[in-house]
Amino acid sequence: MSTLTRIIFLSFFILCSQISFAQTPLDRTRIIYKSGKYTNSTKIIVEIHGTGITQMMASGSPSFEGSRWIRFQTPFNYTLSAGDGTKSVYYKFKDVDGNESKTLMKKIILDTEPPTDIGVKMDVPSNYLTDQNSLKVGVILSAKGAKYYQLGNTTSFHGNKWRLIQDDYVEWELTAGDDGIRKIYARYRDQAGNVSPVVSDEITVDRTAPFAGGIKINDGAKITNRQDRTVNVSFTCRQVDSMIVAQDPKFIDSKWELFNGKKTIKLTDGDGKKMIYVRYKDLAGNQTQTYSASIDIDTQAPQNISLSINHGEKSTTDINKQVTLDIQPDGAKFMMISNSSSFSGGKWQQASTKFENWVLKGETDGMKHVYIRFKDNAGNVSRPIRASIELKRGF
């Protein structure tokens, strides 16, 4: 074979090869799924963009087993095989001359299940929100397989858009208004468009402290003489859960305890004015102001007391047996005077420094005795003391 013949033969072979394997317009057909990369239904809409197509064939198998040629239409409906996962769909096209495209394939992901393990939780330290200035809370989102979330203060999600999940923590503004329960609602959506059920969380907005608080010692008594220094304390408050009680206004070393309307407390050592302080707290942690009550403790009876008759005279000749008593009560409020050491028939009366026309006991002359004892505001009773005088009437 001559060189020229070889050149001609080779050129012809190359030309035939190019004609045989060149990409036809049918091979450049574009296939687009209306739902995009994902679908949540086995029924999908397919758009075909090509030139000169008159017939088409689609199948889930590369062998096109069971499929047949149909008249070209776009868009057209195709049914995927059942079962979630990635689906491969194969296509062939023909033109008016019967030329057939190569096999084209396009994948789509079938996902019919909504996101799972869904939840929503407000990121707060307790079940109560007490902030006086803001109703904004942190929200923790949780969902497996979700791409978007929707938050709302109602189940209708009115005015709330779907948002891309970029972080599992977002901030959210609760519904304005009075104290009470606030709820938030969330739902999730995956890339296929499956929407999860609605989940929710709630919190109690409580920005109001307990009110109508008070404290009384011994039902409001001003003074006590108990040697053991114990008193009965009553507490009152509305919408209260716990209280802290102390004899120190700074409540040092005191602890919160459950509210109790009554409590027995031992006062600090020594006589004098004693104070008891209390603050109240509700379940949300709102605290009241400090309330207080006082009582004087006096365990000492009057000490500097004295009694004399007729300014200390030794005897009297008064025919009616009447004498004047000079008294030193040492600040006592009451006194009891008697001609008997047992104070038989004696009555407490207002203390004074003088008692005139006291009648001595008995009808005969002789040594006569007068007894007195004192009681202070706290009820402490002094020791009894006695003064004596001789009655000399001469008969």
PEBELDA-V761030 format. One line per field, one symbol per residue. phi: phi as a letter, one per 30 degrees, with the letter a starting at -180 (. if undefined). psi: psi as a letter, one per 40 degrees, with the letter a starting at -180 (. if undefined). A space follows every 50 residues. Layout:
BEGIN
phi->???
psi->???
END
This chain:
BEGIN
phi->.dddddddddddddddddddcdddeddcdccbcedjdbbcbdcbccccba cidcbbbbadbddhdicbdbddabdbcbcdddjdkdccccbbbbcddidc dddcbbcbccbccdechdabbddbdbdbccddcbcdbdbccbaciccbbb cacbddhdicddbddcadbbcbcdddkdeldcbbbbbbbcddjdcdddcb bbbcdbccdebhdaabchhjdcbbcdddicbcccbbachccbbbbaccdc hdicbdbddbdbacbcdddjdkdbbbcbbcbcddjdcdddcbbbaccbcc decdcabbchijddbbcddcicbcccbcdhidcbbbcadbddhdidbdbe dbcabcidcddjccdkdcbbcbbbbcddjdcdddbbbbacdbcib
psi->hiddddddddddddddddddeihiddeehhhhhdeadiieiehihhhhhi hehdiihiieheefheiihihhihiihihiiihiahhhhiiiiiadeehh iihihhiihhhehiiifiihhhgieaeiheheeifhiihhihhheidiih iieieefhehihihhdiehiiihihiaiiahhiiiiiihadeehhiihii iiihhhehiiifiiiihffeidiiehdefiihhhiiiifidiihhiehee fheiiiiihheihhhhiiiiiahiihiiiiiadeehiiihiiiiihhheh ihdgiihihffeidiiehdefhihhhhhefeidiihiieieefheiihih iieihifhhiiieiiahiihiiiihadeehhiiiiiiiihhgee.
END
